[in-house]
Amino acid sequence: MKKIGVLHGKERSFPEALVARINSKKIDGIWAEPVRIDKVMQGEPSGYAVIFDRISQDVPFYRAFLKNAALCGTAVINNPFWWSADEKFFNNCLATKIDVPVPKTVILPSRDLPPDTSAESFSNLAYPLDWDGIFKYIGFPAYMKPFAGGGWKSVYQLNSMDEFFEKHAETGELVMMLQEEIKFEEYYRCYCIGGKYVRIMPYEPRNPHHLRYVADFKPSAERYKLMEDIVLRICRYLGYDFNTVELAVRDGVPYAIDFCNPAPDADVKSVGQENFDWVVETAAVYAIERAMEQKPGKDNLTWGEYLKRSTSGRELY
């Protein structure tokens, strides 16, 4: 029996529906359940062929458990080693190398010193930074957001240099990105599962949270194909099995705005029934595929093109 486990926190609608859908297919030798952990011993297998991870970004204990499980042969969705290493600024840097349009972006040192550091720890950092050069490159309006993490926490819309310094003073030890604002005509949030299944969803981020999927953008067949290609290229290079990519269309060009979402919102109340049904069905199909392909004691993780090319000696892009 190959078990598929779903590791989750307070989220209920998607994990419960995923487990039920996998089991309803009655695939011989495949069973799904919520992950149960009663002890974690080094080098010992987890008992799961596949684990679908929805919570380890918030619980370091779970991330450590998943790395040990992967070492012992579990196919973890998403790769916990890459997820630990990745962040939004690197995503943007990579996008510039794989021909994906992204907003102009810079990374900023934290406003306050990190723990256990002093001014002498930053002897390589110019003071002050070239703020004039940064603001000229980005322009205003602009957005400031943490370089890592998800959701809309500590995100600021800024309209001037004075407003930037006022808001940056509130960010404490967070490392922030300053990003060009893309004034869009259309906006889409796109699920990508298994590096091959894509669902492009009209999305309106300016609406209240529960109404963001209530949007009537209708892309042409040509634009749909362009967006699908961008989503697949991003997720294949990053190596995410389950991710969302947000695309803002300005002057007909889809810009990738946010594409480091390895535990994206999949709650039925926010994404709507039709999108929810798609993501549950597609995630179930993919989890079963991974379980059937899983080889005990082997590396069953997905590694993205960026890392595979880096270690093979091939050109990176």
N, C-alpha and C positions, 0 to 999 in steps of 0.2 A: 504494500500500500504506500503510495506517495501522497504525503500530506501537503496541502497548500495552506499556509497560515496568513492571517491578516493581523498586522500589528497596528493598533490604533489607540487613540485617547478617548476624549469625550464625544468625538464624532460617532454617529450611529447610522444614519440613513445609508451612506455608501458602503461602509464595511459589512453591515448586516445583509444588504442586498447582494453584494458581491459573493459572500459565502453561500447565500441561498441559491444564487444563479449557477454557480459552479456545481453545487451538489444536485441541482435540478437536472443537469445534463446527464447525470448517471454514467459518467465515463468510468469504465472498469479500471480499478486500481488507483483512482483519484478521489481524494476527499478534502474538503475545505473546512476550516474552523478558525475562530479567533486564536491567535498565538497564546499559549500558556507557558509561563516561565516560573519554575520553582527553584531553580539554582542554575548558575552559569559557571562551569568548570573549564579551565583552560584546555583547549585542544579537543574538547568533547563536542560531538555533533548535536545540533538542536532538535533533531527528529523531524525537521521539515525539509521537503525537497525544494519548496519555494516559499519565500516570505514576502508579502506585499507590505511595504513600510509606509505608514501614514503619520508617524509621530516622532521618529528618532531625532528630528531636527530640534525638538524641544526637550528631549530627555537623553542626556549623555550616556546614562546606563544602557539604554536601548541601543544606542549607536555602537557601543562596545560589544554588546551581545551579538549584534548583526555582523560585525566584523569577524568575530569568532565563528559564527554560523557559516559565513561565506568561506572562511578558511577551511572549514570541514566539508564543503561541497554544496551548501545551500545556494540556490539562485535567488539573490535578494534584489527586489525591485523597489528602489533604485540602488545601484552600486554604492555601498556605504563609504568606501574609500574615496571615490571621486566626489561624492556629495560633501564629504568632510573638507575636501581640498578646494572646491569650486566656490566662486562668489560672483556677484553681479558685474563688478568692474572687469574681471577677467573675461566674462562672457562678452562684454562690449568690445574688448580688445580683440578677442578671437573673431568676432563678427567682421571687423575691419579687414581681416585677412581672408575671409571666405566669401567676400562679395555680398554681404548682407547689409543693407543700409541701416544705420543706427544714428541716434542723435549725437551731436558733439558732446563729449563727456570728459571730465577730469576728476581725479580722486584727490581728496584733501586730508591732511593730517588732522587728528582729533583736536578739538578746541582745548581740552584739558589733557594733561600728561597722563599716560597710562600708568597703572599701578607699578610701583617699584622702579620708576624711571625719574630722571631729573633733566634739567636743561642740557646737561652734558651728554645725555643719551642721544641728543639730536644734533650733534656737531656737524653732520653731513647735510643738514636741512637749512636752506637759505632762510634768513629772517630779515625783513618780512618776505613772504612769497611774492612772486611777480603777479600781484592781484590785477594790475592793469591788463597784463597779457592774458590772464585767465578770463577776465570779464569780456575782453574784446573777442576772444575765441568763442565763448559760450553765448554771449548776448543775453538780453533780458526781453521778455519774461524767461525765467528758468525754473527748474525744479531741483531741489536738494533732497537727497534720500540716503539712507545707510547703504554702504557698499555691499553689505551681506544681510541676509535675513529676508523675510517675506512680509506680506500684508502691507497695510498703509500706515504702519507705525513710523513716527518721526519723519514724515514727508511734508515738505514745505513748497509752496509756490511763491516765487520771489519776483518782484518787479523792479528792483533797483539795487545798487551797491549797498546803500544804507540799510535796506531791508535784509540783505544777505548777512551783513555783520551782526545785526540785531538777532536774527534767527540762529546763526551759527553759534552764537554765544550760549544758546540753550541746549546744544547737542552734547555737551560734556565730553565723555571719552569715546563717543561714537565716531568711527571713521566714515566720512560722508562722501558722496559723489555730487558734483554739480553738473547738471545736464540741460542742454538746450531744450526748450519747449517746442514740441511739434504740434502746430495748430492743424488739426486733422479735419478732413471732411467725413471720413468713415473710420470705424475702429472695430477690431475683431479680436476675440480671444479664441485660441486654437488649442484643443487637446491634441497631443501626439502620444500614441501608445505603441510600444515595440519598435519605434523607428520606422513604422510603415503605415499605421492607421491614423488618419488625421480627421478631425472634425472642426470645421471653421464656423464659429458662432458670432453673429453680430453682437456687439457689446457697447454699452454707453457708460464709460467710467464717470461721467458727470452726473449720472442719476444716483438717487439713494441706493444703498447696497442691494436691497431686495428687488430693485427694478433695473439693475444694470444689464440684465440679459433681455430686457424689453427694448429692442432696437430693430429698425426696419431697413438696415443697410442691405443692399442686394448687389453683390459683386458680379461683374460679367464673368463669363466662362474663362476668358483670358486672365483676368485678375485673380480669379479663384485658383487657377493653375499656378500662377506666379506665387501667391501666398502659400499654397501647399508646398511648392518646391523650397521656399525659404524655411518653412517650419521643419521639413524633413532634413534639410541641410544642417540647420542648427542642432537638432536633436541627435543626429548621427555623429556630428563632430564632438558634441559634449558627451554622448553615450548614455543619455537618459532613456529609460524604458517608459517612464510615465512623466509627462511634463506639460506645461502650457506655455505658449508663446503669444504675447500680445503684439498686435500689429496696428499701427496708426498710419492711415493713408493720407499723405499730403501731396497735392498736385499729381495724383495718380501713382505715387511711389509708396509702397508699404515699408514703413520703418519699424524695425523690431525694437519695442520699448522695454519690455520686461520678459525675460525668457529663462529665468532661473527659478522655476516653480515646481520642484520635484514632489511636492505634496499639495497639489492644487486643490482649490475648492471643488468639491463634487457633491455638495449637499443638495438634495432635491428642492429644498425651499428657495435656494438662490439660483441654481442653474436652470430650473424648470424641468418638467417631467420628460419632455422629448430628449433634451440633452442628457439628463440623468439616465434614461433608459439606454442611450447609446454608450455612455461611458461604462455602465455596469456590464452590458453585454460584451463590449470590446475588451474590457479588462479581464472578464471571465475567460474569454477565448484565449487571450494572450497568456494568462497565468497557467491555463491548461497546457498550452504549447510549451511553455518553459518547463513545466513539470515532466512532460513526456520526453523532453530533450535532456533533462538533468541527469548528470552522471555522478553517482556518489563518490566522494573523495576527490573530485576534480574541481578546477576553477570553472564555475558556472555563471560568473558575472558578465555583464555587458561592459565592454571597454570602448570608449569613443574613438573616432578617427584621429583626433588630435593626439591622444596618448599612443595609439597603435602606430601611427606614423613616426612619432618621436622615438619609439623603441626599435623600429625596424630599419631606420636609416633612410626611409623614403622622404621626399620633399613633404613639408608639413601641409602645404596648401595647393 
